[in-house]
Amino acid sequence: MKVILVVTDSHGKNLVFVSAELHSYTLQEAIHLARDGAFDHIYAVNGSTGAYLRTRPSAPQREQLDRLSTCRTKPRVLIRVRTIEDSRS
């Protein structure tokens, strides 16, 4: 199974993985799938802070988890406030 998108938080932690079939998996679900060998180029690692996923070094650059991530830096939120006066003009 190929991962096409990784949703991360502002600290860079991978939270949700989306497959080419557009199925989404939480980190825990993805770890179980990786341990079962379900993902192409992705494997589970047990670290001191818990389990996480890594991309195999042989994976193409375009399939590296960092490349598939939605957030590489802290997100910026832009808000446009529309006032009543704006809607009258």
Backbone hydrogen bonds, N-H to C=O, Kabsch-Sander energy under -0.5 kcal/mol:
donor,donor_aa,acceptor,acceptor_aa,energy
4,I,18,V,-2.9
5,L,18,V,-1.4
6,V,68,L,-2.6
7,V,16,V,-2.8
8,T,6,V,-0.5
9,D,13,K,-1.9
12,G,9,D,-1.9
15,L,7,V,-3.2
16,V,7,V,-1.6
17,F,25,Y,-2.7
18,V,5,L,-2.9
19,S,23,H,-2.8
20,A,2,K,-2.2
22,L,19,S,-2.2
25,Y,17,F,-2.5
27,L,15,L,-1.1
30,A,26,T,-2.8
31,I,27,L,-2.4
32,H,28,Q,-2.0
33,L,29,E,-2.4
34,A,30,A,-2.8
35,R,31,I,-2.3
36,D,32,H,-1.4
37,G,34,A,-1.4
38,A,33,L,-2.7
40,D,1,M,-3.1
43,Y,54,R,-2.4
45,V,52,Y,-2.9
47,G,45,V,-0.7
47,G,50,G,-2.2
50,G,47,G,-1.1
52,Y,45,V,-2.3
54,R,43,Y,-2.5
56,R,41,H,-3.1
59,A,56,R,-2.0
63,E,60,P,-2.0
64,Q,61,Q,-1.8
67,R,64,Q,-0.8
68,L,64,Q,-1.4
69,S,65,L,-0.6
69,S,66,D,-0.5
70,T,6,V,-2.0
78,L,76,R,-0.5
79,I,77,V,-0.5
81,V,79,I,-0.6
82,R,80,R,-0.6
83,T,81,V,-0.6
87,S,83,T,-1.5
88,R,84,I,-1.0
89,S,85,E,-0.9
89,S,86,D,-0.5
